[in-house]
Protein backbone atom coordinates (compact mmCIF):
# COMPACT_ATOMS: atom_id res chain seq x y z
CA UNK A 1 0.00 0.00 0.00
CA UNK A 2 1.31 3.40 -0.84
CA UNK A 3 0.92 6.54 1.25
CA UNK A 4 -2.14 7.85 -0.65
CA UNK A 5 -4.04 4.61 -0.17
CA UNK A 6 -3.29 4.62 3.56
CA UNK A 7 -4.48 8.21 3.94
CA UNK A 8 -7.62 7.50 1.91
CA UNK A 9 -8.34 4.38 3.97
CA UNK A 10 -7.90 6.37 7.23
CA UNK A 11 -10.29 9.09 6.05
CA UNK A 12 -12.89 6.49 5.04
CA UNK A 13 -12.68 4.85 8.48
CA UNK A 14 -13.06 8.19 10.24
CA UNK A 15 -15.99 9.23 8.05
CA UNK A 16 -17.86 5.96 8.57
CA UNK A 17 -17.31 6.16 12.33
CA UNK A 18 -18.63 9.75 12.41
CA UNK A 19 -21.72 8.75 10.42
CA UNK A 20 -22.40 5.85 12.77
CA UNK A 21 -22.12 8.12 15.81
CA UNK A 22 -24.51 10.68 14.30
CA UNK A 23 -27.19 8.13 13.56
CA UNK A 24 -26.94 6.71 17.10
CA UNK A 25 -27.32 10.10 18.84
CA UNK A 26 -30.81 11.48 18.19
CA UNK A 27 -30.64 13.73 21.28
CA UNK A 28 -28.26 16.02 19.40
CA UNK A 29 -30.44 18.49 17.45
CA UNK A 30 -27.70 19.09 14.89
CA UNK A 31 -27.81 15.46 13.76
CA UNK A 32 -31.61 15.28 13.32
CA UNK A 33 -33.42 15.55 10.05
CA UNK A 34 -36.13 18.17 9.68
CA UNK A 35 -38.82 15.48 9.94
CA UNK A 36 -37.32 14.05 13.15
CA UNK A 37 -37.17 17.53 14.66
CA UNK A 38 -40.79 18.25 13.67
CA UNK A 39 -41.99 14.97 15.16
CA UNK A 40 -40.26 15.79 18.46
CA UNK A 41 -41.86 19.25 18.53
CA UNK A 42 -45.30 17.78 17.79
CA UNK A 43 -44.85 15.17 20.54
CA UNK A 44 -43.90 17.91 23.03
CA UNK A 45 -46.96 19.96 22.01
CA UNK A 46 -49.18 16.91 22.49
CA UNK A 47 -47.74 16.32 25.99
CA UNK A 48 -48.39 19.94 26.97
CA UNK A 49 -51.96 19.83 25.63
CA UNK A 50 -52.59 16.62 27.59
CA UNK A 51 -51.29 18.26 30.78
CA UNK A 52 -53.59 21.24 30.20
CA UNK A 53 -56.62 18.99 29.65
CA UNK A 54 -55.86 17.10 32.86
CA UNK A 55 -55.28 20.33 34.78
CA UNK A 56 -51.72 19.45 35.69
CA UNK A 57 -49.29 22.21 36.51
CA UNK A 58 -46.08 22.62 34.58
CA UNK A 59 -44.37 23.87 37.73
CA UNK A 60 -42.91 21.06 39.84
CA UNK A 61 -44.51 20.63 43.28
CA UNK A 62 -42.69 22.21 46.22
CA UNK A 63 -40.25 20.08 48.14
CA UNK A 64 -42.20 18.55 51.03
CA UNK A 65 -39.09 17.96 53.11
CA UNK A 66 -37.52 21.41 52.74
CA UNK A 67 -36.76 21.84 56.46
CA UNK A 68 -34.91 18.52 56.62
CA UNK A 69 -32.96 19.45 53.51
CA UNK A 70 -31.91 22.77 55.02
CA UNK A 71 -30.91 21.20 58.34
CA UNK A 72 -28.78 18.59 56.53
CA UNK A 73 -27.15 21.06 54.10
CA UNK A 74 -23.37 20.84 54.60
CA UNK A 75 -22.69 23.71 52.20
CA UNK A 76 -24.09 26.45 54.47
CA UNK A 77 -21.57 28.95 55.82
CA UNK A 78 -21.94 31.76 58.33
CA UNK A 79 -24.03 34.58 56.90
CA UNK A 80 -25.90 32.55 54.27
CA UNK A 81 -29.56 33.48 53.86
CA UNK A 82 -32.17 30.74 53.67
CA UNK A 83 -35.62 31.61 52.32
CA UNK A 84 -38.59 29.59 53.53
CA UNK A 85 -42.37 30.00 53.62
CA UNK A 86 -41.92 31.58 57.05
CA UNK A 87 -39.48 34.23 55.84
CA UNK A 88 -35.74 34.78 55.47
CA UNK A 89 -33.26 33.39 57.97
CA UNK A 90 -29.55 34.04 58.41
CA UNK A 91 -27.33 31.02 59.08
CA UNK A 92 -25.12 31.61 62.15
CA UNK A 93 -24.05 28.05 62.94
CA UNK A 94 -21.05 25.93 62.08
CA UNK A 95 -20.77 24.50 58.54
CA UNK A 96 -20.87 20.88 59.70
CA UNK A 97 -24.26 19.27 59.18
CA UNK A 98 -26.67 18.43 60.71
CA UNK A 99 -27.78 21.86 61.86
CA UNK A 100 -30.47 22.70 64.37
CA UNK A 101 -33.07 25.49 64.30
CA UNK A 102 -30.95 27.54 66.76
CA UNK A 103 -28.34 27.93 63.98
CA UNK A 104 -30.71 30.33 62.15
CA UNK A 105 -31.82 33.88 63.03
CA UNK A 106 -34.67 35.72 61.37
CA UNK A 107 -33.01 38.02 58.86
CA UNK A 108 -33.53 41.69 59.60
CA UNK A 109 -34.98 43.84 56.88
CA UNK A 110 -32.35 46.06 55.35
CA UNK A 111 -33.95 49.54 55.16
CA UNK A 112 -31.94 50.53 52.10
CA UNK A 113 -33.39 47.61 50.14
CA UNK A 114 -36.99 48.28 51.15
CA UNK A 115 -37.74 52.01 51.13
CA UNK A 116 -40.90 53.12 52.99
C-alpha positions in Angstrom: 0.0 0.0 0.0 1.3 3.4 -0.8 0.9 6.5 1.3 -2.1 7.9 -0.7 -4.0 4.6 -0.2 -3.3 4.6 3.6 -4.5 8.2 3.9 -7.6 7.5 1.9 -8.3 4.4 4.0 -7.9 6.4 7.2 -10.3 9.1 6.0 -12.9 6.5 5.0 -12.7 4.9 8.5 -13.1 8.2 10.2 -16.0 9.2 8.1 -17.9 6.0 8.6 -17.3 6.2 12.3 -18.6 9.7 12.4 -21.7 8.8 10.4 -22.4 5.8 12.8 -22.1 8.1 15.8 -24.5 10.7 14.3 -27.2 8.1 13.6 -26.9 6.7 17.1 -27.3 10.1 18.8 -30.8 11.5 18.2 -30.6 13.7 21.3 -28.3 16.0 19.4 -30.4 18.5 17.5 -27.7 19.1 14.9 -27.8 15.5 13.8 -31.6 15.3 13.3 -33.4 15.6 10.1 -36.1 18.2 9.7 -38.8 15.5 9.9 -37.3 14.1 13.2 -37.2 17.5 14.7 -40.8 18.2 13.7 -42.0 15.0 15.2 -40.3 15.8 18.5 -41.9 19.2 18.5 -45.3 17.8 17.8 -44.9 15.2 20.5 -43.9 17.9 23.0 -47.0 20.0 22.0 -49.2 16.9 22.5 -47.7 16.3 26.0 -48.4 19.9 27.0 -52.0 19.8 25.6 -52.6 16.6 27.6 -51.3 18.3 30.8 -53.6 21.2 30.2 -56.6 19.0 29.6 -55.9 17.1 32.9 -55.3 20.3 34.8 -51.7 19.4 35.7 -49.3 22.2 36.5 -46.1 22.6 34.6 -44.4 23.9 37.7 -42.9 21.1 39.8 -44.5 20.6 43.3 -42.7 22.2 46.2 -40.2 20.1 48.1 -42.2 18.5 51.0 -39.1 18.0 53.1 -37.5 21.4 52.7 -36.8 21.8 56.5 -34.9 18.5 56.6 -33.0 19.4 53.5 -31.9 22.8 55.0 -30.9 21.2 58.3 -28.8 18.6 56.5 -27.1 21.1 54.1 -23.4 20.8 54.6 -22.7 23.7 52.2 -24.1 26.4 54.5 -21.6 28.9 55.8 -21.9 31.8 58.3 -24.0 34.6 56.9 -25.9 32.6 54.3 -29.6 33.5 53.9 -32.2 30.7 53.7 -35.6 31.6 52.3 -38.6 29.6 53.5 -42.4 30.0 53.6 -41.9 31.6 57.0 -39.5 34.2 55.8 -35.7 34.8 55.5 -33.3 33.4 58.0 -29.5 34.0 58.4 -27.3 31.0 59.1 -25.1 31.6 62.2 -24.1 28.0 62.9 -21.1 25.9 62.1 -20.8 24.5 58.5 -20.9 20.9 59.7 -24.3 19.3 59.2 -26.7 18.4 60.7 -27.8 21.9 61.9 -30.5 22.7 64.4 -33.1 25.5 64.3 -30.9 27.5 66.8 -28.3 27.9 64.0 -30.7 30.3 62.2 -31.8 33.9 63.0 -34.7 35.7 61.4 -33.0 38.0 58.9 -33.5 41.7 59.6 -35.0 43.8 56.9 -32.4 46.1 55.3 -34.0 49.5 55.2 -31.9 50.5 52.1 -33.4 47.6 50.1 -37.0 48.3 51.2 -37.7 52.0 51.1 -40.9 53.1 53.0 
